Amino acid sequence: MPRHEEHHNSPPSSSGGGDLQPLDEMPPSANRVYGVLEQTDSPLSSTEIASRTPLASRTVRNALHQLREADLVGVRASILDPRKRQYELNDTER
Protein backbone atom coordinates (compact mmCIF):
# COMPACT_ATOMS: atom_id res chain seq x y z
CA MET A 1 0.00 0.00 0.00
CA PRO A 2 1.48 3.42 -0.93
CA ARG A 3 2.47 5.69 1.88
CA HIS A 4 0.88 9.14 1.96
CA GLU A 5 2.99 12.04 3.10
CA GLU A 6 1.44 14.54 5.49
CA HIS A 7 3.11 17.79 6.42
CA HIS A 8 1.83 19.56 9.53
CA ASN A 9 3.43 22.99 9.88
CA SER A 10 6.88 21.57 9.34
CA PRO A 11 9.52 23.25 7.24
CA PRO A 12 9.94 21.89 3.73
CA SER A 13 12.92 19.76 2.89
CA SER A 14 15.50 21.19 0.52
CA SER A 15 14.37 20.93 -3.06
CA GLY A 16 17.70 19.75 -4.43
CA GLY A 17 18.38 16.63 -2.36
CA GLY A 18 15.65 14.15 -3.19
CA ASP A 19 16.51 11.75 -0.35
CA LEU A 20 16.57 14.37 2.42
CA GLN A 21 14.33 13.39 5.28
CA PRO A 22 11.63 15.97 6.11
CA LEU A 23 11.38 17.11 9.71
CA ASP A 24 8.01 15.45 10.27
CA GLU A 25 9.58 12.05 9.51
CA MET A 26 12.40 12.46 12.02
CA PRO A 27 12.35 11.21 15.61
CA PRO A 28 10.76 13.37 18.33
CA SER A 29 14.21 14.31 19.63
CA ALA A 30 15.11 15.96 16.30
CA ASN A 31 11.82 17.85 16.34
CA ARG A 32 12.49 19.02 19.90
CA VAL A 33 16.01 20.22 19.00
CA TYR A 34 14.66 21.98 15.90
CA GLY A 35 12.07 23.71 18.08
CA VAL A 36 14.76 25.00 20.46
CA LEU A 37 16.75 26.41 17.55
CA GLU A 38 13.59 27.91 16.10
CA GLN A 39 13.00 29.89 19.31
CA THR A 40 16.39 31.59 19.38
CA ASP A 41 18.02 34.21 17.19
CA SER A 42 21.58 33.20 17.99
CA PRO A 43 23.50 29.97 17.42
CA LEU A 44 23.63 27.47 20.31
CA SER A 45 26.06 24.75 21.31
CA SER A 46 24.82 21.20 21.80
CA THR A 47 25.29 21.72 25.56
CA GLU A 48 23.09 24.84 25.49
CA ILE A 49 20.43 22.97 23.51
CA ALA A 50 20.53 20.04 25.95
CA SER A 51 20.09 22.44 28.88
CA ARG A 52 16.85 23.71 27.30
CA THR A 53 15.38 20.22 26.87
CA PRO A 54 15.00 17.06 28.94
CA LEU A 55 17.16 15.25 26.35
CA ALA A 56 20.54 13.71 27.10
CA SER A 57 23.58 15.36 25.50
CA ARG A 58 24.19 12.32 23.30
CA THR A 59 20.57 12.39 22.08
CA VAL A 60 20.93 16.09 21.23
CA ARG A 61 24.14 15.42 19.29
CA ASN A 62 22.45 12.58 17.35
CA ALA A 63 19.45 14.80 16.60
CA LEU A 64 21.75 17.59 15.39
CA HIS A 65 23.50 15.12 13.12
CA GLN A 66 20.17 14.08 11.59
CA LEU A 67 19.11 17.71 11.15
CA ARG A 68 22.43 18.54 9.48
CA GLU A 69 22.11 15.54 7.14
CA ALA A 70 18.66 16.84 6.14
CA ASP A 71 20.18 20.30 5.55
CA LEU A 72 17.83 21.87 8.12
CA VAL A 73 20.58 22.97 10.51
CA GLY A 74 24.00 24.47 9.91
CA VAL A 75 27.09 24.38 12.10
CA ARG A 76 29.89 26.86 12.60
CA ALA A 77 32.80 27.45 14.94
CA SER A 78 32.15 29.54 18.03
CA ILE A 79 33.48 33.09 17.84
CA LEU A 80 34.74 32.86 21.43
CA ASP A 81 36.25 29.39 21.14
CA PRO A 82 36.86 28.01 17.63
CA ARG A 83 37.13 24.48 19.05
CA LYS A 84 33.43 24.55 19.91
CA ARG A 85 30.59 24.15 17.45
CA GLN A 86 27.42 26.19 17.36
CA TYR A 87 24.23 25.25 15.56
CA GLU A 88 21.53 27.32 13.92
CA LEU A 89 18.70 26.84 11.46
CA ASN A 90 19.69 27.22 7.85
CA ASP A 91 18.55 30.52 6.31
CA THR A 92 16.05 28.73 4.06
CA GLU A 93 14.24 27.42 7.17
CA ARG A 94 13.61 30.76 8.94
N, C-alpha and C positions, 0 to 999 in steps of 0.2 A: 504494500500500500504506500503511495507517495506521501512524503512528509510535507506538511504545509508550514511555511514560515510565518510567524507572527512577530511583529515588532511593536512593542509597547513603550513609547517614549524613550527609546534607546537611540544613541547616536548611530548613524549609518556606518557601515564598514567602508574602508577605502575602496574607491571604484577600480583601482588598477590591479589589485591583488588576486581576485578570484577565489583563492582558498583562505582568505582571512576570515577568522571566526568573529561574527558579530557579538557585541556585548551581551545581548540577551541569551546567547547560547553558552556563555561562560559560567563557571561556578559562582555561587553566591559570594565567595571571598573576593573575586575579581570585581564584581559589581559593587561591593562595599568599598574597596580601594578606589575604584573609579569615582564613587560618590564623594569620598573625602577630597580627592583632587579637584572635583567639580566645585566644591565649596570654598576653595581657596584661590587667591590671585597670585600666590607666589609658589615656587617649587618647594617640595618637601622631600626629606630623606625617608628611607624606609622605616627608620626608627620613629620619626615624627608621625608617619602614617599609622604605624602600629600603636602608638600612644593614643590615637584618636579613635581606635576601634578595639573590640575585644579579641582581635585576631592575634595569633602568635607571630613573632617576627619572621619566622620561616614561611608561614602561610602568606604573609604580606609580600615577601620577596618572590614567592612562586606566582602570586597573582600579578605582581608587576611584570614579571617575565612574560606571562600570557598576554597582558595588555600591550606590552612592547611588541610582541610577535604579531599582534593584530593591528599594529600601527596606530593604536589609540593613545598611547602614552610615549613621551619622549624622555630621554635621560641626558643629563649634563653634569659636568664637574661643578662642585660647590665653589663659589667665589672665595669663601673664607678658607676652605681646605680642599684643594684640588684632588685629594685622595678619596674624598667622599662624593657619592652620587646623589643628585637630586632629581626628582621626577615631577613632570607636569603633563597636563593634557596637550596633545598636539593641537596646533592652531586650527586645524580643520574641524576639531571637535568642540570648540568653544562657541 
